[in-house]
Amino acid sequence: MVCYIAYPKAIRLLADRLEATPEELAAWVWMGPKINGLSAYINANKLDPPPRFYYEDAFCSKNADYISPLMACWFNTDEIVNFEPVDRYITGIALIERWGTQPGIKSKAFIQAKIEEFRLNDHHPIYGGTQGPSTEDHFPPLESGLFLMSEVELIEAEDLNMVNSLHTSQRNKSLQLAANTLAAQWKKDGRMSFSKRKIATSLAASDEWRGMTDTTIERIIYKEW
């Protein structure tokens, strides 16, 4: 039997485990499970099976708010608990602030330039895109767009010389791999029940990750075992 949870519980679980934002959840729902995302449903408390939610049904030419439609959504509990995102997203307003810290950069104009170079895609669950590369007034502002972190970090490494961004991403992947490897070894040794905290504490004590605290490691890794 499928168990469904309402949006507040779903976003809380994703935020606690993955530090996910409501905007990211909107992106994952928009993409759907076939494109590394999630399914959302409506009226799951009344209908069995409940109908899928699609952003196409929420389209309104006067409303670019893609968070409010999620308030009526329900989610498969198992999918939320086990979801491991392939893609992470950042909002346009957060990206403007992020790149605005770089000397000599007008971040909004820089973002628009990268979109026009086809190196950065501006996503919007209701409209598809934003006013970033368009002068159409009916498109939502660039600030409301969603951008892939993988594209953002590549531009930071190649154009802004922010090598720490790409290095951090690669380090986190290596750290996750180390956590998975350690968990597999512990299972092989007969330790079938252990927490992220114990994995993090063990990695922090190792020579490879000795410079990081167990609290930092616990925040970065997510449970895949």
ZIPE-V382587 format. One record per run of one state. SS is the DSSP state (@ for helix, = for strand, . for the rest). FROM is the first residue (numbers start at 1). TO is the last residue. Records with the same first field share a line. If there is no record, write none. Layout:
SS: FROM-TO  FROM-TO
//
This chain:
.: 1-3  19-21  32-32  36-40  43-50  53-54  59-59  61-62  64-67  83-88  101-106  117-122  125-127  129-129  131-139  141-141  145-145  159-162  189-195  205-213  221-225
=: 4-6  41-42  51-52  60-60  63-63  73-76  89-91  123-124  128-128  130-130  140-140  146-148
@: 7-18  22-31  33-35  55-58  68-72  77-82  92-100  107-116  142-144  149-158  163-188  196-204  214-220
//
